[in-house]
């Protein structure tokens, strides 16, 4: 009986650890930012630190998404996507002189 109770406790503990790790793996950002982060990592070797000027909108009945990404190495990229496109158009921000 004690062995059965310990087995049940171990199973419950394993389930809780599994749920906690899934919760930590999920981002608090919208799904489109997660997709943009993955595309930037893949195409530009950019580890996104944060986003600026994030916008979601609608143009002619199609959803639009725009953001500027700040990479860990200091580079910045502007990205935009209009559905039904699945990938973002990405351009590196250059130095601006006023």
C-alpha contacts under 8 A as a table, 3 or more apart, distances in Angstrom:
res1	aa1	res2	aa2	distance
1	X	4	X	5.06
1	X	5	X	6.28
2	X	5	X	5.07
2	X	6	X	6.17
3	X	6	X	5.09
3	X	7	X	6.05
4	X	7	X	5.01
4	X	8	X	6.17
5	X	8	X	5.06
5	X	9	X	6.14
6	X	9	X	4.96
6	X	10	X	6.09
7	X	10	X	5.11
7	X	11	X	6.26
8	X	11	X	5.09
8	X	12	X	6.24
9	X	12	X	5.11
9	X	13	X	6.12
10	X	13	X	5.05
10	X	14	X	6.11
11	X	14	X	5.11
11	X	15	X	6.23
12	X	15	X	5.13
12	X	16	X	6.24
13	X	16	X	5.14
13	X	17	X	6.21
14	X	17	X	5.17
14	X	18	X	6.17
15	X	18	X	5.04
15	X	19	X	6.18
16	X	19	X	5.11
16	X	20	X	6.09
17	X	20	X	5.10
17	X	21	X	6.20
18	X	21	X	5.27
18	X	22	X	6.32
19	X	22	X	5.15
19	X	23	X	6.23
20	X	23	X	5.10
20	X	24	X	6.26
21	X	24	X	5.08
21	X	25	X	6.20
22	X	25	X	5.10
22	X	26	X	6.52
23	X	26	X	5.46
24	X	27	X	7.59
27	X	30	X	7.75
27	X	34	X	7.29
29	X	33	X	6.14
29	X	34	X	6.72
30	X	33	X	5.56
30	X	34	X	6.76
31	X	34	X	5.07
31	X	35	X	6.29
32	X	35	X	4.99
32	X	36	X	6.14
32	X	65	X	7.71
33	X	36	X	4.89
33	X	37	X	6.06
34	X	37	X	5.11
34	X	38	X	6.32
35	X	38	X	5.17
35	X	39	X	6.23
36	X	39	X	5.03
36	X	40	X	6.05
36	X	79	X	7.95
36	X	87	X	7.98
36	X	88	X	6.95
37	X	40	X	5.16
37	X	41	X	6.13
37	X	47	X	7.54
37	X	48	X	6.35
38	X	41	X	5.15
38	X	42	X	6.15
39	X	42	X	5.09
39	X	43	X	5.89
39	X	44	X	7.83
39	X	87	X	7.72
39	X	88	X	7.80
40	X	43	X	5.32
40	X	44	X	5.15
40	X	45	X	6.35
40	X	46	X	5.45
40	X	47	X	7.51
40	X	48	X	7.80
41	X	44	X	5.72
41	X	45	X	4.46
41	X	46	X	4.71
41	X	47	X	5.92
41	X	48	X	7.86
42	X	45	X	5.83
42	X	46	X	7.81
46	X	71	X	5.38
46	X	72	X	7.09
46	X	73	X	7.66
46	X	75	X	7.98
47	X	71	X	5.27
47	X	72	X	5.58
47	X	73	X	7.86
48	X	51	X	7.59
48	X	69	X	6.25
48	X	70	X	5.73
48	X	71	X	4.41
48	X	72	X	6.10
49	X	69	X	7.60
49	X	70	X	5.70
49	X	71	X	5.39
49	X	72	X	5.50
50	X	69	X	6.14
50	X	70	X	5.48
50	X	71	X	7.37
51	X	54	X	6.74
51	X	67	X	6.49
51	X	68	X	5.60
51	X	69	X	4.60
51	X	70	X	6.05
52	X	67	X	6.10
52	X	68	X	5.01
52	X	69	X	6.31
52	X	70	X	7.59
53	X	66	X	7.57
53	X	67	X	5.42
53	X	68	X	6.09
54	X	65	X	7.61
54	X	66	X	5.69
54	X	67	X	4.30
54	X	68	X	6.94
55	X	64	X	7.93
55	X	65	X	5.75
55	X	66	X	5.12
55	X	67	X	6.33
56	X	63	X	7.22
56	X	64	X	5.64
56	X	65	X	4.68
56	X	66	X	6.59
57	X	63	X	5.75
57	X	64	X	4.99
57	X	65	X	6.52
58	X	61	X	5.86
58	X	62	X	5.33
58	X	63	X	4.48
58	X	64	X	5.46
59	X	62	X	5.24
59	X	63	X	6.44
59	X	64	X	6.74
62	X	82	X	6.63
62	X	83	X	5.79
62	X	84	X	7.60
63	X	82	X	5.82
63	X	83	X	5.48
64	X	80	X	7.35
64	X	81	X	5.74
64	X	82	X	4.40
64	X	83	X	6.41
65	X	80	X	5.51
65	X	81	X	5.24
65	X	82	X	6.45
66	X	78	X	7.53
66	X	79	X	5.66
66	X	80	X	4.34
66	X	81	X	6.63
67	X	78	X	5.97
67	X	79	X	5.52
67	X	80	X	6.67
68	X	76	X	6.71
68	X	77	X	5.50
68	X	78	X	4.40
68	X	79	X	6.21
69	X	76	X	5.45
69	X	77	X	5.21
69	X	78	X	6.45
69	X	79	X	7.77
70	X	74	X	6.54
70	X	75	X	6.15
70	X	76	X	4.67
70	X	77	X	6.86
71	X	74	X	5.38
71	X	75	X	5.31
71	X	76	X	6.01
72	X	75	X	7.47
75	X	92	X	7.50
75	X	93	X	7.52
76	X	92	X	6.01
76	X	93	X	5.46
77	X	90	X	6.47
77	X	91	X	5.53
77	X	92	X	4.34
77	X	93	X	5.34
78	X	90	X	5.73
78	X	91	X	5.38
78	X	92	X	6.30
78	X	93	X	6.56
79	X	88	X	5.91
79	X	89	X	5.46
79	X	90	X	4.43
79	X	91	X	6.52
80	X	88	X	5.33
80	X	89	X	5.37
80	X	90	X	6.81
81	X	85	X	6.52
81	X	86	X	7.53
81	X	87	X	6.64
81	X	88	X	4.75
81	X	89	X	6.29
82	X	85	X	5.81
83	X	86	X	6.91
85	X	88	X	7.63
